[in-house]
Amino acid sequence: MRILITGVAGFIGSRFTEVVLEQAERLGYDELILLDALTYSGRRENLAGVLGDSRVRFVHGSINDGALTDELLQGVHSVVHLAAESHVDRSIAGAAPFFTTNVLGTQQLLESARRGGVERFVHVSTDEVYGSISEGSWREDHILEPNSPYSASKAGSDLAALAYHATFGLHVSVTRCSNNYGPRQFPEKVIPLFVSNLVDGKKVPLYGDGLNVRDWLHVDDHCQGILKVLEGGRAGEVYNIGGGTELTNRELTSRLLSLMGVGEEMIEPVADRLGHDRRYSVDCSKIRQELGYAPQVPFEDGLAATVQWYCDNEAWWRPLKGL
C-alpha cells in the first residue's frame, strides 16, 4: 500500500514520518510519498534519517497545486495531512497565508483524494479551534469558537474535511491535539524559543500575567495517537489527542528556568498577545475508549530530554533564530 504524508519537513510531520517508516511492515505500507513546500519552518535536514530509504519518495511541492496533488494521489491508499501554517503570532501579523494554506490547500487535497479513490484520510488539527474554556474539558462535539486567524483557518479546514465525508463519502477522520513539544520544533514556539534564549544568556518573553493554561503533549505520543486514528478511526469522526499535563505558562517557564539552572530574573514580562486564549483542555476519553490511546511519555522526562536536545543541537536551531 501507498501512503502520502503532507508537511513532512516540519516538527510533527518529520517525526510522524519516522514513526510510520519504523512500523511500515506492520502497517502494510511499502511506499511513502512525502510532500512538503519547504517554507521557512520546513527543513530537509529534519528528514535526514528517512530520505535514503528505498520506500520513500520526497516531493517538493504545495498542497495548493491541484495538478500535483491529483497526480500524487492516484493509487494512494491513505493520506495523513499535517501541512499547515501554524504560528499564532504570525497569523496576527498577516493572516492571508494561513487561510490560503490551511483552508484552500486542505480543500484541494481533499478533492484530489476524492478523485484518486483514497481509502483513508486523516486530517490533523488543533485544540485551538475550540476557543477558550474556563473549566472542564472539551469533548469532540463542542462548538468551534476560534479566536485567532490561525485557529479560525484550522476550524475552516476541519469543516471542509468533515464535509467531504458527509457529501462525497470520503473516509475522513479529524484529530485535534493539544500543545506539542519535543526535538526539532521551530524556535518561534515557546519551549525552543525559551531554551535557545537561555543558552545565549537572554531573557525569556512571558506574555501578560503568565497564567494562560495549556495541556502539553510529547510529539511521540501525538504520533501514536494519529496512527491509532489512521488504523481504526471511524469515518466522519473527530478525536482529541492530549498529553494530560496542564500548566500555566508561568509554571512551564519556571520548569524551563530550573532545567537551565537559572532563576526568575531571566523572565521578561511582555504585553499580552492579541486575543490570547486563557485556557485549553481536551477530553480524550473518546480516543482512549475507542482506540486504546494513552500518552506514554511522562512530562518531566519528556521536557528534560527536550531541553537537553536543544542544548546539544545548537547547530540545528541557531540558523533559524529570527527567521
LINNORNOR-V641718 format. One record per run of one state. SS is the DSSP state (2 for helix, 1 for strand, 0 for the rest). FROM is the first residue (numbers start at 1). TO is the last residue. Records with the same first field share a line. If there is no record, write none. Layout:
SS=FROM-TO  FROM-TO
This chain:
0=1-1  7-10  23-23  28-30  37-43  48-55  61-65  73-77  82-87  94-95  117-119  131-137  139-148  169-171  178-178  182-189  200-203  208-212  233-236  242-244  260-263  271-278  280-281  283-284  292-298  313-313  321-323
1=2-6  31-36  56-60  78-81  120-126  138-138  172-177  179-181  204-207  213-218  237-241  245-248  267-270  279-279  282-282
2=11-22  24-27  44-47  66-72  88-93  96-116  127-130  149-168  190-199  219-232  249-259  264-266  285-291  299-312  314-320
